[in-house]
Amino acid sequence: MPSDKTDLLRAKRTIVPIVKRIARHADVKAKLAEGQKRSEKLDRPDFVWDELLGSFATMGNSKGARGLIHNEANYRRVTFGALRRKASKAARLTELRTVLRKAGVRWPEKKAKWLAENFDLVSALGGPKKARSLLLACDDRACMIEFWRQFKGLRSSDKYARNIMMDCYHPLFRDCIALDSRIKGISRALKLSFRTYDEEENFYLDVAKSSGMEGWALDRMMYGFRECVFDALEDAEDLAAVRRALKEKTIPWEQVKAELNL
């Protein structure tokens, strides 16, 4: 059953102080400042292709980024320019399969096929530079999401489209929450359930506003410092349980004395 207004208010009163407390930590501030600098990624001529590689490297398991994106030898083999030099579509697909397997990317066969098809789509758009120009020509969030959803592997939901643009701290996506299993886990810990993506996102945007931060900052904080949030929620629940127990065990001495005529 979806949570009602009372449940949402209770959860908000629990999590807002936790968010404010965690946000004050120096390492959290540093991580958010580092994330804001990623807006420089938008200047890359191959931004679209690079983000497709990054999305598929982390899809299903974020460890894939270490083997593909952060391994220079592997990354060089799957740049748009390197793949364009392959003699045929079959050769490109073979190279993608080989590199993704070597990099330890999850579901390498499926993702290699997606990337091969997306290579053709980027080419049809006029190449990486033209594709980037088309994306940045969008004047609203919906347009940018639709741009990304034309690519194979990103069509089923808005999640990766949102996350790509949030990851580069784009101005249109600073008031967003990219809901994933980790953030949904926080919702479960708060004993909340939602009917739609928008309802859940709006709850966390309200939490962000009450905490004095952008939705983007709350999203990144809940992702990067999720265990801190869970630990704080457990502490809050333990404290509430202690308070309930004390309240139940408190003896109304004045009432007892009056009834006994003491």
C-alpha positions as CSV (number, residue, x, y, z in Angstrom):
1,M,0.0,0.0,0.0
2,P,1.4,3.5,-0.9
3,S,2.5,5.6,2.0
4,D,0.1,8.4,3.1
5,K,0.9,12.0,4.1
6,T,1.4,11.0,7.7
7,D,4.0,8.4,6.7
8,L,5.8,10.8,4.4
9,L,5.9,13.5,7.1
10,R,7.3,11.0,9.7
11,A,9.9,9.8,7.2
12,K,10.9,13.4,6.3
13,R,11.3,14.3,10.0
14,T,13.6,11.3,10.4
15,I,15.8,11.7,7.4
16,V,16.2,15.5,7.0
17,P,18.3,15.9,10.2
18,I,20.4,12.9,9.1
19,V,21.0,14.4,5.7
20,K,22.0,17.8,7.2
21,R,24.4,16.1,9.6
22,I,26.1,14.0,6.9
23,A,26.3,16.9,4.5
24,R,28.5,18.8,7.0
25,H,31.3,16.3,6.8
26,A,34.4,17.5,5.0
27,D,34.7,14.3,2.9
28,V,31.1,14.7,1.7
29,K,31.7,18.3,0.8
30,A,34.8,17.3,-1.1
31,K,33.0,14.5,-3.0
32,L,30.2,16.9,-4.1
33,A,32.7,19.5,-5.2
34,E,34.5,16.9,-7.2
35,G,31.2,15.9,-8.8
36,Q,30.4,19.5,-9.8
37,K,33.6,19.7,-11.7
38,R,32.5,16.9,-14.0
39,S,30.5,19.5,-15.9
40,E,33.8,19.8,-17.9
41,K,32.9,16.4,-19.5
42,L,30.4,18.3,-21.6
43,D,33.2,19.9,-23.5
44,R,34.5,16.6,-24.8
45,P,33.8,16.3,-28.6
46,D,33.1,12.6,-28.1
47,F,30.9,13.2,-25.0
48,V,28.0,11.0,-26.3
49,W,30.1,8.0,-27.2
50,D,32.1,8.2,-24.0
51,E,28.9,8.3,-21.9
52,L,27.5,5.3,-23.8
53,L,30.7,3.4,-22.9
54,G,30.5,4.5,-19.3
55,S,26.9,3.6,-18.9
56,F,27.3,0.1,-20.2
57,A,30.5,-0.4,-18.2
58,T,28.7,0.2,-15.0
59,M,25.2,-1.2,-15.9
60,G,24.6,-4.2,-13.6
61,N,27.9,-3.7,-11.7
62,S,29.8,-0.5,-11.3
63,K,33.1,-2.4,-11.1
64,G,33.1,-2.7,-14.9
65,A,34.3,0.9,-15.1
66,R,37.7,0.0,-13.7
67,G,38.4,-2.5,-16.5
68,L,37.0,-0.5,-19.3
69,I,36.9,3.3,-18.6
70,H,39.9,3.5,-16.2
71,N,42.1,1.0,-18.0
72,E,43.8,3.1,-20.7
73,A,44.8,0.1,-22.9
74,N,41.2,-1.3,-23.0
75,Y,39.6,2.2,-23.4
76,R,41.8,3.1,-26.4
77,R,40.5,0.0,-28.3
78,V,36.8,1.1,-28.0
79,T,37.0,4.8,-28.7
80,F,34.9,5.9,-31.6
81,G,37.9,6.6,-33.7
82,A,39.5,3.2,-33.0
83,L,36.2,1.4,-33.9
84,R,35.8,3.5,-37.0
85,R,39.1,2.1,-38.3
86,K,37.8,-1.4,-38.3
87,A,37.3,-2.9,-41.7
88,S,33.7,-4.0,-41.2
89,K,30.7,-4.1,-38.8
90,A,31.7,-7.7,-37.9
91,A,35.2,-6.7,-37.0
92,R,33.8,-3.9,-34.8
93,L,31.5,-6.3,-33.0
94,T,34.3,-8.8,-32.5
95,E,36.6,-6.1,-31.0
96,L,33.8,-4.9,-28.7
97,R,33.1,-8.4,-27.5
98,T,36.8,-9.1,-26.9
99,V,37.5,-5.8,-25.0
100,L,34.3,-6.0,-22.8
101,R,35.1,-9.5,-21.8
102,K,38.7,-8.6,-21.0
103,A,37.6,-5.6,-19.0
104,G,35.2,-7.7,-16.8
105,V,32.1,-5.8,-17.9
106,R,28.9,-7.6,-17.0
107,W,26.8,-9.1,-19.9
108,P,29.6,-8.4,-22.4
109,E,27.8,-10.2,-25.3
110,K,24.7,-8.2,-25.0
111,K,26.4,-4.9,-24.4
112,A,28.8,-5.5,-27.3
113,K,25.8,-5.8,-29.7
114,W,24.2,-2.7,-28.2
115,L,27.4,-0.7,-28.6
116,A,27.9,-1.9,-32.2
117,E,24.3,-0.7,-33.0
118,N,24.9,2.5,-31.2
119,F,28.1,3.1,-33.2
120,D,26.0,3.0,-36.3
121,L,23.4,5.4,-34.8
122,V,26.0,7.9,-33.8
123,S,27.5,7.6,-37.3
124,A,24.0,8.2,-38.8
125,L,23.7,11.3,-36.6
126,G,26.8,12.7,-38.2
127,G,29.5,11.4,-35.8
128,P,30.3,12.1,-32.2
129,K,30.7,15.9,-32.5
130,K,27.4,16.3,-34.3
131,A,25.6,14.0,-31.9
132,R,26.9,16.1,-29.0
133,S,25.7,19.3,-30.7
134,L,22.2,17.7,-31.1
135,L,22.1,16.8,-27.5
136,L,23.2,20.2,-26.2
137,A,20.7,21.9,-28.6
138,C,17.9,20.5,-26.4
139,D,16.3,23.2,-24.4
140,D,14.6,21.1,-21.8
141,R,15.0,17.9,-19.7
142,A,12.5,15.8,-21.6
143,C,14.3,16.5,-24.9
144,M,17.6,15.4,-23.5
145,I,16.1,12.2,-22.0
146,E,14.5,11.3,-25.4
147,F,17.9,11.9,-27.1
148,W,19.5,9.2,-24.9
149,R,16.6,6.9,-25.1
150,Q,17.1,6.4,-28.9
151,F,20.2,4.4,-28.1
152,K,20.0,0.6,-27.7
153,G,20.2,-0.4,-24.1
154,L,18.9,2.9,-22.8
155,R,15.3,2.7,-24.2
156,S,13.5,0.9,-21.3
157,S,13.6,3.7,-18.8
158,D,14.7,7.3,-18.0
159,K,17.2,6.1,-15.3
160,Y,20.4,6.1,-17.4
161,A,19.5,9.2,-19.4
162,R,19.0,11.1,-16.1
163,N,22.1,9.7,-14.6
164,I,24.3,10.6,-17.6
165,M,23.2,14.3,-17.4
166,M,23.3,14.4,-13.6
167,D,26.8,12.9,-13.6
168,C,28.1,15.8,-15.7
169,Y,26.2,18.3,-13.4
170,H,24.1,19.7,-16.3
171,P,22.0,22.7,-15.2
172,L,18.8,21.1,-16.3
173,F,19.4,18.1,-14.1
174,R,20.4,19.6,-10.8
175,D,16.9,19.3,-9.4
176,C,16.7,15.6,-10.1
177,I,16.9,12.3,-8.3
178,A,18.1,9.2,-10.3
179,L,16.3,6.5,-8.4
180,D,18.1,3.2,-8.3
181,S,18.1,0.1,-6.1
182,R,20.3,1.9,-3.5
183,I,18.0,4.8,-3.0
184,K,14.9,2.5,-3.1
185,G,16.6,0.7,-0.3
186,I,16.6,3.9,1.8
187,S,12.9,4.3,1.0
188,R,12.3,0.7,2.4
189,A,14.4,1.5,5.5
190,L,12.1,4.5,6.0
191,K,9.1,2.1,5.6
192,L,7.9,4.0,2.6
193,S,6.3,2.8,-0.6
194,F,5.4,4.8,-3.7
195,R,3.1,4.2,-6.7
196,T,5.2,6.0,-9.3
197,Y,8.7,7.2,-10.0
198,D,7.6,10.8,-9.8
199,E,6.1,10.3,-6.3
200,E,9.3,8.9,-4.9
201,E,11.5,11.5,-6.7
202,N,9.3,14.3,-5.3
203,F,9.6,13.0,-1.8
204,Y,13.4,13.2,-2.0
205,L,13.3,16.6,-3.8
206,D,11.3,17.8,-0.8
207,V,13.9,16.3,1.6
208,A,16.6,18.1,-0.4
209,K,14.9,21.4,-0.3
210,S,14.3,21.1,3.5
211,S,18.0,20.2,3.9
212,G,19.1,23.3,2.0
213,M,20.6,21.5,-1.0
214,E,20.0,20.6,-4.6
215,G,18.3,17.4,-5.6
216,W,21.6,16.5,-7.4
217,A,23.6,16.8,-4.2
218,L,21.2,14.6,-2.2
219,D,21.2,12.0,-4.9
220,R,25.0,11.9,-5.1
221,M,25.3,11.9,-1.3
222,M,22.8,9.0,-0.9
223,Y,24.7,7.1,-3.6
224,G,28.3,7.7,-2.4
225,F,27.5,7.7,1.4
226,R,24.7,5.2,1.4
227,E,26.1,3.2,4.3
228,C,26.3,6.4,6.4
229,V,22.7,7.1,5.8
230,F,21.7,3.5,6.7
231,D,23.7,3.6,9.9
232,A,22.1,6.9,10.9
233,L,18.6,5.5,10.2
234,E,19.4,2.5,12.3
235,D,20.6,4.8,15.1
236,A,17.4,6.9,14.8
237,E,15.2,3.8,14.9
238,D,17.1,2.5,18.0
239,L,16.7,5.8,19.7
240,A,13.0,5.9,18.9
241,A,12.6,2.4,20.3
242,V,14.4,3.5,23.6
243,R,12.1,6.5,23.9
244,R,9.0,4.4,23.4
245,A,10.2,1.9,26.0
246,L,10.9,4.7,28.5
247,K,7.6,6.3,27.9
248,E,5.8,3.0,28.4
249,K,7.7,2.2,31.6
250,T,7.3,5.7,33.1
251,I,5.2,5.4,36.2
252,P,2.7,8.3,36.7
253,W,3.7,8.9,40.3
254,E,1.5,11.9,40.9
255,Q,-1.6,10.0,39.7
256,V,-0.6,7.0,41.9
257,K,-0.2,9.2,45.0
258,A,-3.5,10.9,44.4
259,E,-5.4,7.6,44.0
260,L,-3.8,6.2,47.2
261,N,-4.4,9.4,49.1
262,L,-0.7,9.7,49.9
